[in-house]
Amino acid sequence: MSGEGAHERYAEVTAQILSRAPETDIDPRLDRVRTLLDLLGDPQRTFRVIHVTGTNGKTSTARMIDALVRGRGLRVGRYTSPHLRTIRERIVVDGEPVSQERFVEAYDDIRPYIEMADSMNDAPLSFFEILTVMAYAVFADAPVDVAVVEVGMGGTWDATNVVDGDVAVVTPIGIDHTDYLPDTLDGIAEEKAGIIKPDSVAVVAQQPLPAAEVLLQHAAEVGATVAREGLEFGVASREVAVGGQQIVVKGLTGTYDNLFLPLFGEYQAGNAAVAIAAVEAFSASEDAIGLDPVIVGEALAGLEAPGRLEVVRTSPTVIADAAHNPAGMTATVAAVEEAFTFSRLIGVVAIMADKDVEGILDPLEPLLDEIVVTRNSSPRSLEPERLAALAEEIFGEDRVHVAPRLDDAIDRAVGLAEAEGEFGGVGVLVTGSVVTSGDAVHLLRGAGG
């Protein structure tokens, strides 16, 4: 197929997948995914798995685990969500998103079985369920040695949870997705604990006490070993460095000194410690002496976290960040205050309508001089006028501006940042949603399909 024809076919396939029930259309059952995988011969059983859940930091931690395992010479598949710029980012082999051609091939290979599975169940497979099965099929076909799999939402009933991970990682838990998950920390933790399987290792980031108690109880019930951040492993020290931070991590099997992490924020240091512990636990059956510190250093030094406090433009500095719940925004604000010295900072904010909007805006108030509210490309985005009304209650009417489109909002924010003739030390922070961050990266850097 010609280049143009191949691109058109890719667009058709993407549209077909996107036309199905969205990720937010939650139906807590695994029947449909299991039916389709059974028809395909259970490709998810052909590789080992490190399964990642939590409220914040899942994708960054998954990327770190991927890099560390590849550093050990293993072939790795990575499945994460949501995507920033292209749906192909969700399915990664050897550190690279699958090509358009491979994406189409993967869909075409399983399409007849999708139709069969749809006919065998009382509802068709969703967008996320199909992508999950496509990822497992791609990983089996590659083949990969290890899959690093990020939960879409929750844990027990998430479409990814048809695998039995050797290691289950739980990043920090907070209140989020309350339209679909419980509205208490222990309730959310109970749902996320479902990825911890018998005889596995649960690597648990620092958690609020109610969440920690639930996770530890579930691990004990299923006979899993637990490694806890702050006890069995953790960040021993950290200091801000140019372009990131210098950290020392006490792992499960050794201490890793003088690691350069090219990412901002204390939370990213914690993610790195969790990732190292996860790979140590995964590798324990093969190599009891732990990880090579040189490999760890090289893997972390080469990391990228697109859309996570990513500087996407300079003069003035424009930062795109994916914070989309109160805990995530609190961490983002702390990281900006630590890593940057802005004399004037303007926010561009678009938030999903089903989120805790006030809880997301509150941490931003002390950080921002002014805020431009807008909408992102998702149909779930809160209308700018409604977002402005909520923002005015927190920031005051004089500090809130409205723009109907994100590109206009960024232009407006740049103008406000430089309004007083301050061309040095001024910045713009674009945040409020993964989609908002991805849209900003797309606008300011461009993107492929």
C-alpha positions as CSV (number, residue, x, y, z in Angstrom):
1,M,0.0,0.0,0.0
2,S,1.3,3.5,-0.9
3,G,2.3,6.0,1.8
4,E,-0.8,8.0,1.2
5,G,-3.0,4.9,1.1
6,A,-1.4,3.5,4.2
7,H,-2.0,6.8,6.1
8,E,-5.7,6.8,5.0
9,R,-6.1,3.2,6.2
10,Y,-4.5,4.1,9.5
11,A,-7.0,7.0,9.9
12,E,-9.9,4.7,9.1
13,V,-8.8,2.1,11.7
14,T,-8.3,4.8,14.3
15,A,-11.8,6.2,13.6
16,Q,-13.3,2.7,13.9
17,I,-11.7,2.1,17.3
18,L,-12.6,5.6,18.5
19,S,-16.2,5.1,17.5
20,R,-16.7,2.5,20.2
21,A,-17.6,3.2,23.8
22,P,-15.0,5.5,25.3
23,E,-12.7,4.8,28.2
24,T,-15.0,6.7,30.6
25,D,-17.9,4.4,29.8
26,I,-17.2,2.0,32.6
27,D,-18.8,-1.5,32.7
28,P,-17.1,-3.4,35.5
29,R,-16.7,-6.8,33.8
30,L,-13.8,-8.6,32.2
31,D,-16.0,-11.1,30.2
32,R,-15.6,-9.3,26.8
33,V,-11.8,-9.0,27.0
34,R,-11.4,-12.6,28.2
35,T,-13.7,-13.8,25.3
36,L,-11.6,-12.0,22.7
37,L,-8.3,-13.1,24.2
38,D,-9.5,-16.7,24.3
39,L,-10.4,-16.6,20.6
40,L,-6.9,-15.3,20.0
41,G,-5.2,-18.1,21.9
42,D,-4.4,-16.0,25.1
43,P,-1.5,-14.0,23.8
44,Q,-1.2,-12.3,27.2
45,R,0.2,-15.5,28.7
46,T,3.3,-15.5,26.5
47,F,5.3,-12.8,28.4
48,R,5.9,-11.7,32.0
49,V,4.2,-8.6,33.3
50,I,4.9,-5.7,35.6
51,H,1.5,-4.2,36.3
52,V,1.1,-0.5,37.4
53,T,-1.8,1.2,39.0
54,G,-2.4,4.2,41.3
55,T,-3.9,7.7,41.0
56,N,-0.9,9.8,40.0
57,G,2.5,9.0,38.4
58,K,1.5,5.7,36.6
59,T,2.7,6.7,33.2
60,S,6.0,8.2,34.3
61,T,6.7,5.2,36.5
62,A,5.9,2.8,33.7
63,R,8.3,4.7,31.4
64,M,11.0,4.4,34.0
65,I,10.4,0.7,34.5
66,D,10.5,0.2,30.8
67,A,13.9,2.0,30.5
68,L,15.4,0.0,33.4
69,V,14.3,-3.4,32.1
70,R,15.5,-2.6,28.6
71,G,18.8,-1.6,30.2
72,R,19.1,-5.2,31.4
73,G,19.0,-6.4,27.8
74,L,15.4,-7.6,27.8
75,R,12.8,-6.8,25.1
76,V,10.0,-4.8,26.6
77,G,6.4,-3.9,25.6
78,R,4.7,-0.9,27.3
79,Y,1.0,-0.2,27.4
80,T,0.0,3.2,28.9
81,S,-2.9,5.6,28.7
82,P,-4.2,8.1,27.8
83,H,-2.1,9.3,24.9
84,L,-0.8,12.9,24.4
85,R,-0.6,13.2,20.7
86,T,-1.1,9.9,18.9
87,I,-3.0,6.8,19.9
88,R,0.1,4.8,18.9
89,E,1.9,6.1,22.0
90,R,-0.1,3.6,24.0
91,I,1.5,0.6,22.5
92,V,5.3,0.7,22.6
93,V,7.9,-2.0,21.8
94,D,11.6,-1.5,22.3
95,G,11.0,2.1,23.5
96,E,9.2,3.2,20.3
97,P,5.5,3.5,19.6
98,V,4.3,1.0,17.0
99,S,4.3,2.3,13.5
100,Q,1.1,3.2,11.6
101,E,1.5,0.1,9.5
102,R,1.9,-2.2,12.5
103,F,-1.0,-0.6,14.3
104,V,-3.2,-1.3,11.2
105,E,-1.9,-4.8,10.9
106,A,-2.6,-5.5,14.6
107,Y,-6.2,-4.3,14.2
108,D,-6.8,-6.2,11.0
109,D,-5.4,-9.4,12.5
110,I,-7.9,-9.3,15.4
111,R,-10.9,-7.7,13.7
112,P,-12.7,-10.9,12.7
113,Y,-12.3,-12.1,16.3
114,I,-13.6,-8.7,17.6
115,E,-16.8,-9.3,15.6
116,M,-17.1,-12.8,17.0
117,A,-16.6,-11.6,20.6
118,D,-19.1,-8.8,20.1
119,S,-21.7,-11.4,19.0
120,M,-21.0,-13.6,22.0
121,N,-21.5,-10.8,24.6
122,D,-24.4,-8.6,25.5
123,A,-22.4,-5.4,24.6
124,P,-19.6,-4.7,22.1
125,L,-16.1,-4.3,23.2
126,S,-15.1,-0.7,24.1
127,F,-12.4,1.5,22.7
128,F,-10.1,0.7,25.7
129,E,-10.8,-3.0,25.6
130,I,-9.8,-3.3,22.0
131,L,-6.6,-1.3,22.4
132,T,-5.7,-3.5,25.4
133,V,-6.1,-6.7,23.4
134,M,-4.3,-5.2,20.5
135,A,-1.4,-4.4,22.8
136,Y,-1.2,-7.9,24.2
137,A,-1.3,-9.3,20.7
138,V,1.4,-7.0,19.5
139,F,3.6,-7.9,22.5
140,A,3.1,-11.7,21.9
141,D,3.9,-11.3,18.2
142,A,7.1,-9.2,18.7
143,P,7.7,-11.2,21.0
144,V,8.6,-9.3,24.1
145,D,10.1,-10.7,27.3
146,V,8.3,-8.4,29.6
147,A,5.2,-6.2,29.3
148,V,4.9,-3.1,31.5
149,V,1.2,-2.5,31.7
150,E,-0.5,0.6,33.1
151,V,-4.0,0.2,34.4
152,G,-6.6,2.4,32.7
153,M,-8.7,3.1,35.7
154,G,-9.0,1.4,39.0
155,G,-7.6,-2.2,39.0
156,T,-9.8,-5.2,39.7
157,W,-12.2,-4.6,36.8
158,D,-9.9,-2.7,34.5
159,A,-9.5,-4.3,31.1
160,T,-5.8,-4.8,31.6
161,N,-6.4,-7.1,34.6
162,V,-6.5,-10.3,32.7
163,V,-2.8,-10.8,33.3
164,D,-1.1,-12.0,36.4
165,G,1.8,-9.7,37.0
166,D,5.0,-10.9,38.6
167,V,5.2,-7.4,40.2
168,A,2.3,-5.2,41.0
169,V,3.2,-1.5,41.4
170,V,0.9,0.9,43.2
171,T,1.8,4.6,42.8
172,P,0.3,7.2,45.1
173,I,-3.4,6.9,45.6
174,G,-5.7,9.9,45.8
175,I,-9.3,10.9,45.2
176,D,-10.1,10.9,41.5
177,H,-12.6,9.5,38.9
178,T,-15.3,9.6,41.6
179,D,-18.0,9.2,38.9
180,Y,-16.6,5.8,38.2
181,L,-14.7,4.7,41.4
182,P,-15.5,5.0,45.1
183,D,-15.1,8.4,46.7
184,T,-13.0,7.3,49.7
185,L,-9.3,6.4,49.8
186,D,-9.9,3.0,51.2
187,G,-12.6,2.3,48.6
188,I,-10.3,3.4,45.8
189,A,-7.4,1.3,47.3
190,E,-9.6,-1.8,47.4
191,E,-10.3,-1.5,43.7
192,K,-6.6,-0.9,42.8
193,A,-5.5,-3.7,45.1
194,G,-7.1,-6.1,42.6
195,I,-3.9,-6.2,40.4
196,I,-1.9,-7.7,43.3
197,K,-1.9,-11.5,42.6
198,P,-0.9,-14.5,44.6
199,D,2.8,-15.1,45.0
200,S,3.6,-11.7,43.3
201,V,5.5,-8.8,44.8
202,A,3.6,-5.6,45.5
203,V,5.8,-2.5,45.3
204,V,3.9,0.2,47.1
205,A,4.6,3.9,46.9
206,Q,4.0,6.1,50.0
207,Q,0.3,6.1,50.6
208,P,-2.3,7.8,52.9
209,L,-2.9,5.5,55.8
210,P,-6.4,4.3,54.8
211,A,-5.1,3.3,51.4
212,A,-2.0,1.6,52.8
213,E,-4.0,-0.5,55.2
214,V,-6.2,-1.8,52.5
215,L,-3.3,-2.6,50.1
216,L,-1.3,-4.4,52.8
217,Q,-4.4,-6.4,53.9
218,H,-5.1,-7.5,50.4
219,A,-1.4,-8.5,49.8
220,A,-1.5,-10.6,53.0
221,E,-4.7,-12.3,51.9
222,V,-3.4,-13.4,48.5
223,G,0.1,-14.2,49.8
224,A,2.0,-11.5,48.0
225,T,5.3,-10.0,49.3
226,V,5.2,-6.3,49.9
227,A,7.9,-3.7,49.4
228,R,7.0,-0.3,50.8
229,E,8.5,3.1,49.9
230,G,9.9,4.7,53.0
231,L,10.6,1.3,54.7
232,E,12.1,-1.3,52.4
233,F,13.2,1.3,49.7
234,G,13.0,5.0,49.0
235,V,14.8,8.2,48.1
236,A,17.7,8.7,50.4
237,S,18.6,12.2,49.2
238,R,17.8,14.6,46.4
239,E,18.9,18.1,45.2
240,V,17.8,20.3,42.4
241,A,20.2,20.2,39.4
242,V,20.2,22.0,36.0
243,G,17.6,20.3,33.9
244,G,16.3,18.1,36.7
245,Q,17.6,16.7,40.0
246,Q,20.3,14.6,41.5
247,I,19.1,11.7,43.6
248,V,20.3,8.8,45.7
249,V,18.0,5.8,45.9
250,K,18.1,3.1,48.5
251,G,16.8,0.1,46.7
252,L,15.7,-3.4,47.8
253,T,19.1,-4.9,47.0
254,G,21.5,-1.9,46.9
255,T,22.0,1.8,47.0
256,Y,22.2,3.8,43.8
257,D,24.3,7.0,44.2
258,N,24.5,10.1,42.1
259,L,21.6,9.4,39.7
260,F,20.7,12.3,37.4
261,L,17.0,12.4,36.8
262,P,16.1,14.9,34.0
263,L,12.6,15.5,35.4
264,F,11.4,18.0,37.9
265,G,9.7,17.5,41.2
266,E,10.0,15.4,44.4
267,Y,7.2,13.2,43.1
268,Q,9.3,12.2,40.1
269,A,12.2,11.2,42.5
270,G,9.6,9.0,44.3
271,N,8.5,7.5,41.0
272,A,12.1,6.7,40.2
273,A,12.6,4.9,43.5
274,V,9.4,2.9,43.0
275,A,10.5,2.0,39.4
276,I,13.9,0.8,40.7
277,A,12.4,-1.3,43.4
278,A,9.9,-2.8,40.9
279,V,12.7,-3.9,38.6
280,E,14.8,-5.2,41.5
281,A,11.8,-7.3,42.6
282,F,11.2,-8.5,39.0
283,S,14.8,-9.4,38.6
284,A,15.2,-11.1,42.0
285,S,14.5,-14.6,40.6
286,E,17.2,-14.2,38.0
287,D,19.8,-12.2,39.8
288,A,19.9,-11.9,43.5
289,I,22.7,-9.3,43.5
290,G,20.5,-6.5,42.2
291,L,20.8,-4.1,39.3
292,D,24.0,-2.7,37.8
293,P,24.3,0.9,39.1
294,V,25.7,2.0,35.7
295,I,22.7,0.7,33.9
296,V,20.3,2.3,36.3
297,G,22.1,5.7,35.9
298,E,22.1,5.5,32.1
299,A,18.4,4.5,32.0
300,L,17.3,7.3,34.2
301,A,19.5,9.9,32.6
302,G,17.9,9.2,29.2
303,L,14.3,9.5,30.4
304,E,11.6,11.7,29.0
305,A,8.2,12.4,30.4
306,P,6.2,14.1,27.6
307,G,3.6,16.5,28.9
308,R,4.8,16.2,32.5
309,L,6.3,19.6,33.4
310,E,7.7,19.6,29.8
311,V,9.2,22.9,28.6
312,V,7.7,23.2,25.1
313,R,8.8,26.7,24.3
314,T,11.3,29.3,25.5
315,S,11.2,33.1,25.4
316,P,9.0,33.1,27.3
317,T,9.0,29.7,28.9
318,V,5.9,27.7,28.3
319,I,5.4,24.5,30.3
320,A,2.9,21.8,29.6
321,D,1.8,19.6,32.5
322,A,-0.8,16.8,32.8
323,A,-1.9,17.3,36.4
324,H,-5.7,16.5,36.4
325,N,-6.7,16.0,40.1
326,P,-6.0,17.9,43.3
327,A,-3.1,15.7,44.5
328,G,-1.4,15.9,41.1
329,M,-1.8,19.6,40.9
330,T,-0.4,20.1,44.4
331,A,2.7,18.1,43.4
332,T,3.0,20.1,40.1
333,V,2.9,23.4,42.0
334,A,5.6,22.3,44.4
335,A,7.8,21.2,41.5
336,V,7.4,24.5,39.7
337,E,8.2,26.5,42.8
338,E,11.3,24.3,43.4
339,A,12.6,24.1,39.8
340,F,11.8,27.5,38.3
341,T,12.3,31.1,39.5
342,F,9.6,33.0,37.6
343,S,9.0,36.7,38.3
344,R,5.6,36.3,36.7
345,L,3.7,33.2,35.8
346,I,0.4,33.0,33.9
347,G,-1.7,29.8,33.9
348,V,-3.7,28.4,31.0
349,V,-6.1,25.9,32.3
350,A,-8.7,23.5,30.8
351,I,-10.3,20.8,33.0
352,M,-12.6,17.9,32.3
353,A,-16.2,18.6,33.5
354,D,-16.3,15.4,35.6
355,K,-13.3,16.4,37.8
356,D,-13.0,18.2,41.1
357,V,-12.5,21.5,39.5
358,E,-12.2,23.6,42.6
359,G,-9.7,21.1,44.0
360,I,-7.6,21.4,40.9
361,L,-7.7,25.2,40.9
362,D,-7.0,25.8,44.6
363,P,-3.3,24.8,44.6
364,L,-2.7,27.1,41.6
365,E,-3.9,30.3,43.3
366,P,-0.7,31.1,45.1
367,L,1.5,30.2,42.2
368,L,-0.1,32.1,39.3
369,D,-0.3,35.9,38.8
370,E,-3.2,35.5,36.4
371,I,-5.1,32.6,34.8
372,V,-6.6,32.1,31.3
373,V,-9.3,29.5,31.3
374,T,-10.2,27.7,28.1
375,R,-11.3,24.3,26.8
376,N,-9.3,21.4,25.4
377,S,-10.1,19.1,22.4
378,S,-12.1,16.6,24.4
379,P,-15.9,16.8,24.4
380,R,-15.6,16.2,28.2
381,S,-13.9,19.6,28.6
382,L,-15.7,22.0,31.0
383,E,-17.1,25.0,29.1
384,P,-14.8,28.1,29.6
385,E,-17.6,30.3,30.9
386,R,-18.4,27.8,33.7
387,L,-14.7,27.3,34.5
388,A,-14.2,31.1,34.6
389,A,-17.1,31.4,37.2
390,L,-15.4,28.8,39.4
391,A,-12.0,30.3,38.9
392,E,-13.2,33.8,39.9
393,E,-14.3,32.4,43.3
394,I,-10.7,31.4,43.9
395,F,-8.6,33.9,42.1
396,G,-10.9,37.0,42.1
397,E,-12.5,38.4,39.0
398,D,-9.6,40.7,38.0
399,R,-7.1,37.7,37.6
400,V,-9.3,35.5,35.5
401,H,-9.5,35.7,31.7
402,V,-11.4,33.6,29.2
403,A,-10.4,32.3,25.8
404,P,-12.6,30.0,23.7
405,R,-9.8,28.0,22.2
406,L,-6.5,26.7,23.6
407,D,-4.3,28.4,21.0
408,D,-5.9,31.7,21.7
409,A,-5.5,31.1,25.4
410,I,-1.8,30.5,25.1
411,D,-1.3,33.6,23.0
412,R,-3.2,35.6,25.6
413,A,-1.2,34.2,28.4
414,V,2.1,35.0,26.7
415,G,0.9,38.5,26.3
416,L,-0.1,38.8,29.9
417,A,3.2,37.3,31.0
418,E,5.1,40.0,29.1
419,A,2.6,42.8,29.8
420,E,4.8,44.7,32.2
421,G,7.8,44.6,29.9
422,E,9.3,41.7,31.8
423,F,10.9,39.6,29.0
424,G,13.1,37.6,31.4
425,G,11.9,35.3,34.1
426,V,8.3,35.1,32.9
427,G,6.4,32.0,32.0
428,V,3.2,30.2,31.1
429,L,2.0,27.0,32.7
430,V,-0.6,25.0,30.6
431,T,-2.3,22.4,32.7
432,G,-5.5,20.9,34.1
433,S,-5.7,17.6,32.1
434,V,-3.7,15.1,30.1
435,V,-5.6,16.2,27.1
436,T,-4.8,19.9,27.7
437,S,-1.1,19.1,28.1
438,G,-1.1,17.0,24.9
439,D,-3.0,19.7,23.0
440,A,-0.4,22.3,24.1
441,V,2.5,20.0,23.0
442,H,0.8,19.5,19.6
443,L,0.2,23.2,19.1
444,L,3.7,24.3,20.1
445,R,5.8,21.4,18.8
446,G,3.7,19.7,16.2
447,A,3.0,15.9,16.1
448,G,2.6,13.0,13.9
449,G,-0.5,10.8,13.7
